[in-house]
Amino acid sequence: MSTDASNPKYTISDLLHIMERLRDPENGCPWDVDQTFETIAPYTIEEAYEVDEAIRANDMQSLKDELGDLMFQAVFHAQMAREAGHFSFDDVVQGVSEKMVRRHPHVFGDATVEDADAQTKAWERHKAKERKEKAEAAGTVPSVLDGVTVGLPSLLRAIKLQNRAARVGFDWPQTEQVLDKLQEEANELLAEYRTQAPHPRLKEEFGDMLFVMANLARHMKIDPEEALRGANAKFERRFHRIEELLHSRGKSPEQSDLAEMDALWDQAKHEEKGS
């Protein structure tokens, strides 16, 4: 930290020291001391989403703040790991630096790539090689699906699994075939529902249909998270309009009924399309 007390300038070393102080069993923060990898993990995920939100809003001040929060999560995990004798923050920096150098031989070595697409393919080859070496070291059979993080949002993980399988030829050749499969899964879910199947069975069939929906998005080059985010925003916008129209009638949604609100939904929809 700089010696100017009126305008301190902190470095990554200062942040590591701050984290160490917060985790001090005697003089630290009781909340920070009580945390574990498992209790902090949800906050790490939340901070990553907040970074994404700042980027989508093109809010650079918020992005700076959120990147700091996300960095602090990495420091937090590294401090807990150091306390347990697993690794330190320096080990994390060393590992990711080695990985970046290893996966970019066209920058740090003698290899060459023609364009970004060629680099993406080279990157995937490097990752595949690393996954194979890791599996062999563990005495397991290497799989093209190795390394797809279980903790990813399920839609994103479904697409990553499907992309991996597609690289070895396990994929529908035509988008229409995916649409046919979606219809098949919808019919199966409907049949199970009509026969009053147990809830676990309904959940399984519903999951199958969602998996095919993710595959359809992949074939159509649609980001399902972005598509659903847009649908959520549209629902919010139109429902807010319903509330406005009801308010103009001196009513709240609780004082209305489905028929009235459905008619107002159609009005809100028509207004949007007419604007």
N, C-alpha and C positions, 0 to 999 in steps of 0.2 A: 504494500500500500504506500502511496505517496506520503511525504511528510507534511503536506499542506492540510492542516486539520479542518480548514474551512471548505475544502473541496477535495475530499479523499478520492484517490484513484485506485480501485481495487484490481487485482490480477487473479488469474485462476488459482495461484498459490494461496491467495487470501481466502478465496471461496472454499478451498479445501480445509483451511484452518478454521473457518467459521463453522463448517460442517462438523469438524472434529470437536469443537467446543460445544456445539449443540448436543452432541451425542455423549458428552462427558457424564458418566454415571453420578458424579458427586455434585458438579456445578452446572450441568447442562440443562436443557429444556426437558421437563418430564415427558412431554408428548413425544418429542423426537427420540428420546431414549427408549421409549416403549415400543417403537415401531420395528417391524420385521420386513423381510422381502415381500411376504404375502400381503401385509397390510398396506405397504406403499405401492404395490403394483397397480391397483386401480387408479391411484393419483397419477402415475406415470402415463397410463393410457389416456386419462382425462386431459393431461397437459398436451399430449400429442394432438388430440382433437382440437384443442384450443389454438394450437399453432395453425392447424388446417383452416380453422374458422377465420383467423386473422388474415391468412393468405387470400382466402376467398373474398374477404371484405376489402382487400387491398389497403389494409390499415397497417402501415409500417411501424408506427409507434407501438401498437398492440403486438405486432409480430416480434419486435425487439424484446418486449416484456415477456411474451410467451416462450420465446426461445430461451430466455434466461431461466424461466420456471422449468422448462424441459431439461436444460443443462443441470439444474439443481437436482433433478431426479436422478440423473446419472451419477452425480457426486454423492448423493445419499446412498444409493445402492453400493457404490464403490467403497464408501466408508464402512458400511455394515460388513461387506465382504472382507475388508482389511482387518476389522475387529475379530472376525471369525477365522482369520488366517488363510483365506481363500486366494485373494488377489488384491491389488491396490489400484488406485486411479491411474498410476503410471503404467501398470500392466495393461489396463484397458487401452490407453493411448498407444502403447507399444503394439498391441495386438491389431488394432484397427489400422495403424500406419503400415504395418507389415502386409496386411491384407490388401490395402489399396495399392501399394507398390507392386505386389504380386499379381494383382488382377489388371494392372495397367502396364504391361510390358512395352506397349507402343509409346508410352510416355517416359518410363523409367528404365527401359531396356532397348534392345535393338529391333523389336518386332514393329510391324507396320500394319495399319488398318486403313481401308479405303474411305469409310464414312461411319456415321453413327450406327447404322444398321449392322455393319460388319463388326463394330465394337460390341454391340449388344450380344451378337452371336458368340463372339470370343469370350465375353464375360460369362455367358452361360456355360461355355465349355470349361472355363476355369472352375466355376462353382460345381459343376458335375464331377470334375476330377477331385475336388476337395471332398465332396460327399462320398465318393467311392473310397477314397483313402480313409475317411473317418469310419465308414462301415466295415472295411477290412480290418482296421485296427480294433474294432469292437467285436470282430468275429461274426458279423451278420452279413446277409446277402444284400448287396447294394440295390436300392430301388430308385426309380426315377421320381418317386414321390417323397423321398427323404428330404428333410429340411424345410418342408412347408409348415410354418409355425402353427401349432395348434391354437394359440391364443389370438390369432387374427379374427376380425369380424367374419362371421360364417359365410356371408356372400363373397367376400374377397377371397377367403380360403378356398371356396368351391371353384372359383375361376382359376386360381393358381393350380389347384389339383388337376382341373380339366386341361389347362395349358400344358402341364407336364405330360399328361397322358397323350395329348395330341401330338407332341413332339416325336413320339414313337409310333404314331399311326392309329392310336385308339381314339377316334373321333368320327362324328357324323360328317360325311362328305358334303352334304347339302343342308342348308338352313331349314328347308321345308321338312326334312326328316326330324329335326329337333322340334318343330311345331307339331308334327304328328305325334311325337313322343310326349309332348306336353298335354295334348288332348287325351292320350292314353292314360297318363297319370291322373288327369282331372277326372276321367271316368272311373278310375279305380278308387279315388277318394270319395266320389259320389256314391259308389256302390257300397263302400264300407260304412259311410254315414247312414245310408238308407237301411242297412241291416243292423244299425245300432252297434257297430263294432266297439270293442273296448277302447278307451281313450289312448292307451299306448299305441294301438294299431292305427288310429286316426292320425296321431302325431307322426308316425313313421311314414304314412302315405303323404301327409302334408309336406314332410321334409323332402320326400322324393320329388314332389312337384316343384318345390323351391329350388332344388338342385338343377332340375331341367330348366327352370326360368333363368338361373344363372348362366347355364350353358347357352341358352338362346341369346342372352345379352352379349355373351362373348362372341357368338357367331355374327351378331348384328353390329359388333363393335360399339356397344352401348355400355357405359359405366353404370351398373345397377344402383350403386350407392347414390350417384349423381341423379339418376332418373327418379329414384324414390325420394330424394331430397326435394326435387322439383315438385313431385306429387304432394309431398307434405306441405310445401309452401303454398301450393294452389288450394289445398284443403283449408289451411289456416286463413288464407285471403278470402275465400268464399264464405267460410263460416263466420268470419268477422263481419262480412257484409250482411249475412242473415241477422246477426245481433243488432247491427245498425238499423236495419229495416224494421225489426221488431221493436226496437227502442222508439222509433218514430211513431209506432202505434201504441206506445205506452206499455209495452209488454217486455218480458224477459223470456229467454228460452224455456225456463221452467214453467212459464204460464202459457206456452204455446203447445202445439202437438206435432206429430210427425208429418201429417198432411200439410199443415201450414208451412212448416220449415222446409219441407221438400219442394213446395211451390216457390218459396223464396230462394232456395238453392238454384232452381232452374232460372229464376230471374237474375241472380248474381252471375250465373254462367253465361246467360244471354248478354248481359251488360259487358262482360269481359270480351266476349267474341265480337261485340259490336263496336268496341272502342279501338 
